Amino acid sequence: MKKSIRIILPLMVAAFLMLISCGGGGEKAKLTEKGQLLSSIAWKLDPNATLKGTTDSIKDTTGIIANIELKDDVKAIADFVAETLQFAIDSKDESKLSYSRTYGEGFLSTSIVGYWSFNEDETAVILKEWDNAASKEKDPVTYKIIELSREKLVLQKEGDMAPNIYFPKH
């Protein structure tokens, strides 16, 4: 009996440690072709393209034409602080999909993280930001996918008039 316990106990401990190290044994998230494309690129917001999308939306709804474009130093600053959006399979729990939204560059940057998913027909992405202070997810925010290709990502937040336009970060 003691010999059996000596053999079984280490095996149980090893199995338990393997279960913990594998993230609880959850099934790895699977990405569709659209999900693979979305997560294969770090997407950088283009302030001028997004601004133009906003002014085009104003023109469509009010008839007012506003040709606003950021130039020179103002454009450089806007590009520097513009967000970068990255989608992925979570590195700590491969059964979940995570994202990070980083504002700025280098040591002056700040990041927001959370989880993401598609809606049923993959026409929208749903972002659930993580609230560190409350240790829980915030309410989900849905972004309609207007365009997704290797060259461009256009997302429109539910309730917003104008889309956000992203290009691959170089």
N, C-alpha and C positions, 0 to 999 in steps of 0.2 A: 504494500500500500504506500509506504513512504517513497519507494522507488518510483511509483506511478506519479505521485505528487511532484517529485523532483523533475520529472520529464514534462508533465502537463503544465505546471505553473509557468516555467520559462516560455513555453509555446504560447500560452494565453497572453502573457505580457508582450511578447513579440508581435502577436496578432493585433493587440490593442494599440501598440505604438505605430504599427503600419497603418491602421485605420485612422489614427489622428494625423499622421504625416501626409496622408493622401487627401486631406480635407474632408473627412467624414465619409469617403467612399461614394460621393455624389457623382452622377453621370456627367461627363464632360459636355459642356454646351456645344451645340453644333451650329455652324453658321451656314446659311444659304449662300448662293452666289452673290446676292445683293449684300448680305452681311459681310462676306469676305471682301467685297469691293470697298464697302464703307470703312471696315477696320484695317484695310491695308495701307491707308494713307493718313498722314497727319494733316488735318484740314485747317488752313489759315484764313481767317475772315479778311475779306478785301474791303476796307472802309469805303473806297470810292465806288466800287460796284454796288455795295449795300446802300450807300447814300443815293446813287442813281436809281436803284430799285424803289427807294422811298419817294424820291421826287417824281418818278414815273407813276407811282400809286396816287400821289396827290393830284397829278395832272389828270389821271383817269377819273377820279372822283369829283374833282372841283373845277377842272379845266384850267387851272393855274399852272403855268410853266415855270419851273425853277431849275435852272442849270447850275447846280452847286457842285464844285469839284475841289477836293483838297489838293493843294500844291506845295511844293518846296518843303520848308521846315515843318509846316503843319501836317503835311502828308507823311513825312518821316516819323513824326511823333505818333500819329494815328497808327501807322504800320507797326511801330515798336510796341504800342500798348494793346494792339488788336489781339483778339483771342485766338488760340489754337485749340482745336477740338480733335480728340483722339478716341476712337472706339476700339475695344479689344475684348478678348475673353479674359476674365479676371485672373490675375496671377496668383492670388491667394486661395480662391475657390473657383476651380475651372468649370463648375456647374452654372456659374453666373457670368453675365456680360457686364463689363464696367466701362466707364468713360471718364476722361478727364478734360476739363476746360481750363486752360491756362491763359491768364491775362498778363501780357508783358513778356519780356525776354530776360534770361539770365537770373542773377540774384535779385532783381527787382520784380520778378514775376510772382504771381499768386495763383494757386490752383484750387479748383473745385472738383470733387470726384463724386461718383455715384454709379448707379446701375442703369442699363438701358435695355430696351426690347423693341421689336417691331409690333405694329398692330397686326391683325390677322392677315390682311392682304399685302402687307409690307409697303403701304403707301405713306406711312408715317412712322417716325421713331419716337418712342416715349422715354423721356429722361427722368430719373428719380434721383435727385441730388441727395447726398448724404449730409446730415446735420450732425457735426461732431459734438456740439454742445448738448444736444438732446439724445445722442447715440441712436438715431433712427433716420429713416428716409423721410424727406419732405414730400409733399403732395406731388404726384407725377405731372409733368408738363409735356404736351404733345406737340411735335413739330411735323407738319406735312412735308413730305419729300417732293419738291417741285422738280428737281433734276438731280440725277446722280450718275456721274461718269468718271472716268479716270482723270479728267481735266477739271471737273467742276461739281460742287455740291451746293444745292440751293435748298434751304430749309425755311419754312414759314411757321412761326410760333402760332399756336391756336389763339385766335382773337386779335392777332396783329394784322395791320394792313399791308405791310411790306415784308419781303423775305430777307434773310441773311444769306449772303453769297460768299462761298469759300472756294479756295483754290488749293492744290497741294502745296504744302510748306516745303520750301527748298532750303 
